């Protein structure tokens, strides 16, 4: 039995539900687990986990501030934010005295876990590894971190993206210097995303392959979670799955041009299930349209089961569930992570990317949607080899068995 301290991250639900999924398996192995999370996520913990897990709250991360940092060319965590996180980490470690620490997007653990000499396991995605086989990156616009379609910008970014992303490593490196961990200083943003004594990739190896792997790196397999809410019975307009589109831009996807997208879908006689995440409101016309169903929170699994096309910012929490259900993905990325996560879908022919700058061009949007629908008329996505690749079960128990034997 191990005493395990798990740090989730409050910036979005992905970095909450991945640790949550691990906890269920770790409890089956008779481990003692303490789960640290953003207070607003506590309501999503199932009763069977909350009754068998010690739960405590993290105070230092503001999701809105994190998003602002991304959209304003700033490092995702400032030096001050990291120092506050390190202080909080150390207090939690002293309080709970774990044998093992697990973190999801908790960069501060690269300092605090080492200061306490406790093995640290990080959860991330393989598209953040420097050893990823799919190397292409496209990004940059007036907000550093937004994806745009510009040959000049893309050419420049292809040449200088390592230097530009290295700026995001500066705050963490300052903390490492401050706490006398100079041997761990790293100027690769890809490396700090994967930094830990053990690295767990929440991916399928055929979707996000690596050139090589160390014996401290493991694939967990795709992970998904949906809010425990119901989708009501929908009207007759939603009876034809081939005409249904599920739109959800999450809490970080670009929504400034969302109504142009909705208009294009309506002109193609598509029915729309749309999750707003509280980030925008439908127009009066959209509210009174019977072929649109919207809500603040949508159970994505149920919406995908009714849809032929998923429109999202990308991101593994949107792409993997669509792949599992044989639903084609059109991604409109809002930041680098979302773009990188879509590369596997593009390479495998089960998704494509449209840049948010194109949404105002209704003719272009309708052409893209029409081409996708024509493509789907000629294939059953669930029967294609590309979709069948991703049906393997997770191997969480086997991964932790290997790790715990070495700790």
Buried (B, 14 or more C-beta within 10 A) or exposed (E): EBBBBBBBBBBBBBBBBBBBBBBBBBBEBEBBBBBBBBEEBEEBBEEEBEEEBEBEEBEBBEBEBBBEBBBEBBBBBBBEBBBBBBEBBBEBBEEBEBBBBBBBBBBBBBBBBBBBEBBBBBBBBBBBBBBBEBEEBBBBBEBBBBBBBBEEBBEEBEEEBEEBBBBBBEBBBBBBEEBEBEEBEBBBBBBBBBBBBBBBBBBBBEBBBBEEBEEBBBBBBBBBBBBEEEBEEBEEBBEEEEBBBBBBBBBBBBBEBBBBBBBBBBEBEBBBBBBBBEBBEBEEEBEEBEBBBBBEBBBBBBBBBBBBBBBBBBBBBBBBBBBBBBBBBBBBBBBBBBBBBBBBBBBBBBBBBBBBBBBEBBEEBBEBBEEBBEEBEEBEBEEBEBBEBBEEEBBBEEBBEBBBEEE
